[in-house]
Amino acid sequence: MSVGDVILGTMDHSAQITAFTGLVGPPPGPAPAVDWAAVEGWLGTPLPGDYKALVSAYGAAEIGGPGAAIRLHPPCVSTDGRFEYAAWIVETHRHSAIRPGMFTARRRPFLPEEGGLLAFATTRSGDHLFWNTGASDDPDEWPVTLMTTNVAVGVSEPWVNYEVPFLELLFTLLRTGVPHPGEPGGLLGPLSSRIRVWPPLAGAAPWSPPPAGTAVDARQRAALTEGSGLDAVMALVPPPLEPYLGEGTWEQVFERLGTRLPPDFVALAERYGASNWSWWLDMSAPLSLDRPREQGLAATVEGMLDGYRQLRAAHPQYYPMPAWPEPGGFLPFASTIDGDQIGWCADGPPETWRVAVNPRHWDQGPPLPGNFTATLLTWLRGGPAESGFPGLTGRDLHPLDVMFFEPFGPGAPW
């Protein structure tokens, strides 16, 4: 499938950037300096010239508007340290090898495997753009491949092969859009010509490769056994740079629900936003309030709580916990792919609430020993007996072979 209705022909890279500037305007800010020889040496491969020219001029640009956009992730380090190029490459390749497994048995290789995919950008809705380095010995001929998991299970392949180099694809995105099975109408774009520095990478510093022999994911692996709380969760599962929270405030959510929520949950929700954890746990946008096509946290709680009250009234023997706001009542806030409800035993002040589960396929048990963050961490580390959640790993798999995180953007019907 080709989307190359824009022919850049034999234009050199300077002329290509001039043509791009004619569409979107001049760079919105200074770009961090890039030592391309060091970057290519660390990656073990040269990079496309059009990409190097674009990043050298425009840096960490976001191209497009609120509806759809492309975000470049160039070699740099964010001011808050949450983005570091090498760590982003390693983690993106790790979880991108896992995420499509829900949709297809087809396995795609990633660098450093020979001929593997190489990540370089994302879309506003959280999809990833890669070069297919195995398609040509000439990096300037590498076609772009997109991976999306915003498709119905069993309906669409998560991979979209565009068969054209990046800058040619970008011109087409700006002018007509390109096929995308997870976007409304099956089309990504056409993008608006707005361009800005992507806020999470504003003021980013130049990047240097890690020293030889350094394990880029050492902190992540250490967090499998070390640390606690939100810091350990973030070391295991790096949060998105721009999580989608919604347009409201916590005070509005608390007022609507009639209660404050545990501070550990609030802190975690602010870091991760609307999301799915390892194809099992779904988290709604915490601050979304009645936005069309979205169901935020408040609406999720209200819907699940109403359903739980009805089930308990009809079958009290299977639902021993009272429903909130009764003392010690069950207050659900998240759901799983298996139809389970994850909530709290709302007994005492929110700081002391323990996690409770309303399972779909087995009897409801007593509250679990810890808060949500501690319970989630135990589950991520592969400890189902302590977490009260079903085993994440199974089949003797390592947690990092199955653990991943998928952020959701605005408009996702969670």
C-alpha distance (Angstrom), angle and dihedral (degrees) to the residues before:
residue distance angle dihedral
M1 . . .
S2 3.80 . .
V3 3.76 127.5 .
G4 3.76 94.3 176.5
D5 3.79 101.4 125.9
V6 3.79 87.2 136.3
I7 3.81 110.5 75.3
L8 3.78 113.8 -162.9
G9 3.77 88.8 179.4
T10 3.75 117.1 -177.2
M11 3.82 95.8 -21.4
D12 3.78 112.3 141.2
H13 3.79 118.7 -122.7
S14 3.80 93.6 -98.3
A15 3.80 90.7 54.8
Q16 3.81 90.5 46.9
I17 3.80 91.1 54.7
T18 3.80 90.0 47.4
A19 3.81 88.9 53.7
F20 3.80 90.1 47.9
T21 3.80 90.6 50.8
G22 3.78 88.0 53.3
L23 3.81 88.7 60.6
V24 3.81 102.1 41.9
G25 3.80 106.9 16.4
P26 3.80 131.1 -116.7
P27 3.80 124.6 -35.4
P28 3.82 110.5 -68.1
G29 3.79 93.6 -138.6
P30 3.78 144.9 -13.6
A31 3.80 116.4 -55.1
P32 3.82 120.4 -134.9
A33 3.79 112.3 -108.2
V34 3.80 113.9 -102.3
D35 3.79 125.9 -154.8
W36 3.79 95.1 -149.4
A37 3.80 94.2 -174.6
A38 3.82 89.8 56.7
V39 3.81 92.1 45.9
E40 3.78 93.2 49.3
G41 3.79 91.2 44.5
W42 3.80 91.3 54.8
L43 3.81 92.9 45.4
G44 3.79 92.0 45.4
T45 3.79 93.1 -131.4
P46 3.81 139.8 74.7
L47 3.80 116.2 -109.1
P48 3.81 131.1 -131.3
G49 3.78 113.4 -81.1
D50 3.81 94.4 -136.0
Y51 3.80 90.5 57.1
K52 3.81 93.3 48.0
A53 3.79 90.7 49.3
L54 3.80 92.6 47.9
V55 3.82 94.9 47.3
S56 3.80 92.4 44.5
A57 3.81 88.4 56.1
Y58 3.81 103.7 32.9
G59 3.82 105.5 22.0
A60 3.80 118.1 -168.4
A61 3.77 94.8 1.9
E62 3.78 128.8 173.8
I63 3.80 109.4 -151.2
G64 3.80 116.2 -163.2
G65 3.79 137.1 25.1
P66 3.81 142.3 -88.0
G67 3.80 93.2 -60.7
A68 3.80 99.8 51.6
A69 3.78 135.0 -8.8
I70 3.80 144.3 164.4
R71 3.80 117.6 -130.2
L72 3.79 120.0 -159.4
H73 3.82 116.3 -143.4
P74 3.80 102.3 -161.2
P75 3.80 127.8 177.6
C76 3.80 102.3 -73.5
V77 3.81 143.7 106.2
S78 3.81 120.2 -116.1
T79 3.78 119.3 -124.9
D80 3.81 91.7 -112.7
G81 3.81 93.2 46.5
R82 3.80 93.5 -120.7
F83 3.81 92.1 117.4
E84 3.78 119.8 52.4
Y85 3.79 115.4 163.8
A86 3.80 99.3 -133.9
A87 3.80 93.5 46.5
W88 3.82 90.5 47.7
I89 3.81 92.3 52.1
V90 3.81 93.7 48.0
E91 3.81 94.9 45.3
T92 3.81 94.2 42.9
H93 3.79 91.6 52.0
R94 3.82 91.7 45.5
H95 3.78 97.4 52.7
S96 3.81 93.9 35.5
A97 3.80 87.4 61.6
I98 3.82 88.7 55.7
R99 3.82 106.2 37.4
P100 3.84 99.2 66.9
G101 3.81 91.7 55.4
M102 3.80 90.5 91.0
F103 3.78 90.1 61.7
T104 3.78 109.0 30.5
A105 3.79 142.5 15.1
R106 3.79 89.9 -142.1
R107 3.78 110.7 115.2
R108 3.80 120.5 -151.1
P109 3.83 120.5 -160.0
F110 3.80 121.3 -128.5
L111 3.77 130.6 -158.0
P112 2.98 131.4 -58.5
E113 3.83 81.5 45.0
E114 3.80 108.9 89.5
G115 3.80 111.0 -92.8
G116 3.81 91.2 6.8
L117 3.78 129.9 152.1
L118 3.81 118.0 -91.7
A119 3.82 120.5 -153.9
F120 3.80 120.0 -136.1
A121 3.82 110.2 151.6
T122 3.79 146.2 13.3
T123 3.78 136.7 -147.0
R124 3.78 124.6 -121.4
S125 3.81 89.8 -105.4
G126 3.81 91.8 56.5
D127 3.81 102.5 -98.5
H128 3.80 119.3 139.6
L129 3.79 130.5 -128.0
F130 3.80 119.8 -148.5
W131 3.76 138.2 177.8
N132 3.79 115.3 -125.0
T133 3.79 97.1 -132.8
G134 3.80 92.4 -177.0
A135 3.80 93.7 63.3
S136 3.80 96.2 77.1
D137 3.79 142.7 3.9
D138 3.82 87.0 -131.8
P139 3.83 111.7 77.0
D140 3.81 89.9 -154.4
E141 3.81 87.2 65.6
W142 3.82 96.7 49.8
P143 3.81 109.0 126.7
V144 3.79 121.8 -139.9
T145 3.80 122.4 -111.6
L146 3.80 122.6 -166.5
M147 3.79 125.3 -153.9
T148 3.78 118.7 -157.4
T149 3.78 130.1 171.0
N150 3.80 92.6 -176.2
V151 3.81 90.4 103.6
A152 3.78 133.3 101.1
V153 3.80 114.0 -89.9
G154 3.79 111.1 -98.4
V155 3.80 94.1 5.8
S156 3.79 107.1 83.8
E157 3.77 138.5 21.9
P158 3.81 112.0 -114.6
W159 3.81 92.3 -136.3
V160 3.80 123.3 84.1
N161 3.81 116.3 -174.3
Y162 3.79 112.2 -158.2
E163 3.82 98.2 -175.9
V164 3.81 94.3 -147.5
P165 3.83 133.6 92.4
F166 3.78 119.8 -97.0
L167 3.80 102.8 -99.1
E168 3.79 91.8 47.0
L169 3.81 88.6 50.7
L170 3.80 90.2 48.6
F171 3.81 92.0 53.6
T172 3.81 89.4 51.4
L173 3.80 91.2 48.1
L174 3.79 89.8 54.7
R175 3.78 95.3 46.5
T176 3.79 108.9 34.4
G177 3.80 110.6 -8.9
V178 3.81 127.0 -121.5
P179 3.82 134.4 -107.5
H180 3.80 114.9 -81.1
P181 3.83 122.3 166.7
G182 3.81 94.1 -154.2
E183 3.82 99.1 52.1
P184 3.82 126.5 84.7
G185 3.78 108.4 -84.9
G186 3.80 90.6 10.3
L187 3.81 91.7 -85.3
L188 3.79 133.4 113.0
G189 3.79 106.4 -152.0
P190 2.88 155.0 -54.0
L191 3.79 82.9 -143.7
S192 3.76 120.8 -144.5
S193 3.80 114.3 -112.1
R194 3.80 91.5 -116.9
I195 3.79 113.2 125.8
R196 3.78 129.4 -177.0
V197 3.77 140.4 154.2
W198 3.80 105.3 -85.8
P199 3.84 101.8 -110.1
P200 3.85 98.0 -131.2
L201 3.81 89.0 58.1
A202 3.81 98.5 39.4
G203 3.79 110.2 132.8
A204 3.81 92.0 10.4
A205 3.79 117.5 173.7
P206 3.81 126.5 -127.6
W207 3.79 116.1 -85.2
S208 3.78 128.3 -125.8
P209 3.81 124.2 -165.7
P210 3.80 116.7 -105.3
P211 3.79 115.1 -101.6
A212 3.79 115.8 -85.8
G213 3.77 111.7 -84.2
T214 3.79 94.0 22.9
A215 3.81 115.0 134.9
V216 3.80 105.1 -134.1
D217 3.81 91.2 -157.6
A218 3.83 95.5 46.3
R219 3.82 93.0 115.1
Q220 3.79 91.2 50.0
R221 3.78 93.2 50.3
A222 3.78 92.0 46.8
A223 3.82 89.6 54.1
L224 3.81 89.3 63.7
T225 3.80 87.1 78.0
E226 3.80 107.1 8.1
G227 3.77 134.0 68.7
S228 3.77 133.8 16.8
G229 3.76 143.5 -126.2
L230 3.77 127.2 16.3
D231 3.81 94.4 -25.2
A232 3.81 90.6 60.4
V233 3.81 92.4 45.6
M234 3.81 90.7 51.7
A235 3.79 91.0 49.0
L236 3.80 90.1 53.0
V237 3.80 97.2 40.5
P238 3.82 113.2 24.0
P239 3.81 107.6 -140.0
P240 3.79 120.6 -125.0
L241 3.78 116.2 -88.7
E242 3.80 90.6 -127.3
P243 3.82 110.1 24.1
Y244 3.78 117.6 -167.5
L245 3.80 109.0 -119.0
G246 3.81 103.5 160.5
E247 3.76 133.6 -114.6
G248 3.82 101.2 -76.9
T249 3.79 135.2 78.0
W250 3.78 133.4 -111.3
E251 3.79 89.9 -113.6
Q252 3.81 89.8 57.8
V253 3.80 90.7 49.4
F254 3.81 92.4 47.8
E255 3.79 91.4 48.9
R256 3.79 92.6 49.7
L257 3.80 93.0 48.1
G258 3.78 94.3 41.7
T259 3.79 94.1 -126.6
R260 3.76 143.8 62.8
L261 3.80 117.0 -111.7
P262 3.80 131.3 -128.1
P263 3.82 110.9 -74.5
D264 3.82 92.8 -133.4
F265 3.81 89.2 58.7
V266 3.80 93.0 46.4
A267 3.81 91.4 52.0
L268 3.81 92.7 48.1
A269 3.82 93.4 45.6
E270 3.81 90.8 51.7
R271 3.81 90.3 54.3
Y272 3.82 98.3 44.6
G273 3.80 107.5 24.3
A274 3.79 121.3 -178.1
S275 3.78 107.0 1.2
N276 3.77 153.9 133.0
W277 3.80 122.7 -121.2
S278 3.80 116.3 -148.5
W279 3.81 95.0 -32.9
W280 3.79 90.5 -66.1
L281 3.80 115.6 73.0
D282 3.82 121.0 54.5
M283 3.79 120.6 -161.8
S284 3.81 120.2 -168.1
A285 3.79 123.8 -139.0
P286 3.81 100.1 -82.6
L287 3.81 97.6 -144.4
S288 3.82 101.1 33.8
L289 3.81 110.0 122.6
D290 3.81 117.2 -168.2
R291 3.78 96.1 -42.7
P292 3.83 111.5 165.6
R293 3.82 113.9 -94.3
E294 3.79 90.9 9.0
Q295 3.77 132.4 98.2
G296 3.76 109.6 -160.7
L297 3.77 129.6 -165.7
A298 3.81 96.4 -83.8
A299 3.80 93.5 51.5
T300 3.82 90.5 44.0
V301 3.80 91.5 53.6
E302 3.80 92.6 46.4
G303 3.80 94.0 49.0
M304 3.79 96.2 46.0
L305 3.80 93.0 43.3
D306 3.80 91.6 52.9
G307 3.81 90.3 49.9
Y308 3.79 91.9 48.5
R309 3.82 91.9 51.5
Q310 3.78 90.3 53.1
L311 3.81 92.9 48.7
R312 3.78 92.7 47.6
A313 3.80 92.0 48.9
A314 3.81 91.0 52.1
H315 3.83 98.4 39.2
P316 3.81 110.7 18.4
Q317 3.80 91.7 164.1
Y318 3.82 90.4 67.3
Y319 3.80 96.3 42.8
P320 3.81 107.5 49.6
M321 3.82 96.2 166.8
P322 3.80 115.8 86.4
A323 3.78 118.0 -124.6
W324 3.77 120.0 -103.5
P325 3.09 131.3 -73.5
E326 3.80 86.4 42.2
P327 3.83 111.0 95.9
G328 3.79 109.6 -81.8
G329 3.80 88.8 8.8
F330 3.81 127.3 165.3
L331 3.82 112.3 -105.5
P332 3.84 110.3 -174.7
F333 3.80 120.8 -156.7
A334 3.83 108.4 162.2
S335 3.78 139.8 32.5
T336 3.78 137.5 -151.1
I337 3.78 135.1 -137.6
D338 3.82 87.4 -106.5
G339 3.80 92.5 58.7
D340 3.81 95.9 -104.0
Q341 3.78 120.8 144.8
I342 3.80 119.6 -136.4
G343 3.77 116.2 -157.3
W344 3.77 146.5 131.7
C345 3.75 137.2 -86.7
A346 3.81 93.5 -124.0
D347 3.78 97.3 -148.9
G348 3.79 117.4 143.2
P349 3.81 124.5 -19.2
P350 3.84 116.2 -10.6
E351 3.81 90.6 -110.3
T352 3.82 88.4 69.4
W353 3.82 99.9 43.4
R354 3.78 114.8 127.5
V355 3.79 125.4 -150.7
A356 3.80 117.7 -96.9
V357 3.80 128.7 -172.9
N358 3.78 130.0 -148.2
P359 3.82 98.4 -161.6
R360 3.75 121.6 -158.1
H361 3.79 97.8 -149.7
W362 3.79 104.6 36.4
D363 3.79 139.9 33.0
Q364 3.77 120.5 -72.3
G365 3.78 111.4 -103.2
P366 3.78 133.7 -164.5
P367 3.81 122.2 -68.9
L368 3.78 116.5 -74.6
P369 3.80 120.4 -109.5
G370 3.81 100.1 -110.4
N371 3.78 145.2 45.4
F372 3.80 122.1 -93.3
T373 3.80 97.5 -92.5
A374 3.80 93.1 50.6
T375 3.80 91.1 45.5
L376 3.80 92.2 49.6
L377 3.80 91.2 48.9
T378 3.80 92.6 51.8
W379 3.81 90.0 49.9
L380 3.81 92.9 48.9
R381 3.78 89.4 51.6
G382 3.80 90.0 56.0
G383 3.79 99.2 -104.1
P384 3.83 106.6 132.9
A385 3.80 95.1 159.5
E386 3.78 91.8 62.8
S387 3.79 98.0 33.1
G388 3.79 97.3 51.9
F389 3.82 88.1 -136.7
P390 3.82 122.5 111.6
G391 3.79 115.5 -90.8
L392 3.78 115.0 -76.3
T393 3.77 97.3 -160.4
G394 3.82 113.3 33.8
R395 3.79 123.5 158.9
D396 3.83 89.1 57.1
L397 3.80 91.6 -73.1
H398 3.78 120.9 156.6
P399 3.84 114.0 -113.0
L400 3.81 91.1 -118.2
D401 3.80 89.1 57.2
V402 3.81 91.4 64.4
M403 3.80 107.8 19.2
F404 3.78 117.6 103.5
F405 3.77 141.7 141.2
E406 3.79 130.1 -139.6
P407 3.80 119.8 -165.5
F408 3.80 119.6 -150.0
G409 3.77 124.0 -143.2
P410 3.80 130.7 -147.7
G411 3.77 115.2 -59.8
A412 3.79 96.6 32.9
P413 3.84 108.6 134.5
W414 3.83 92.9 -139.9
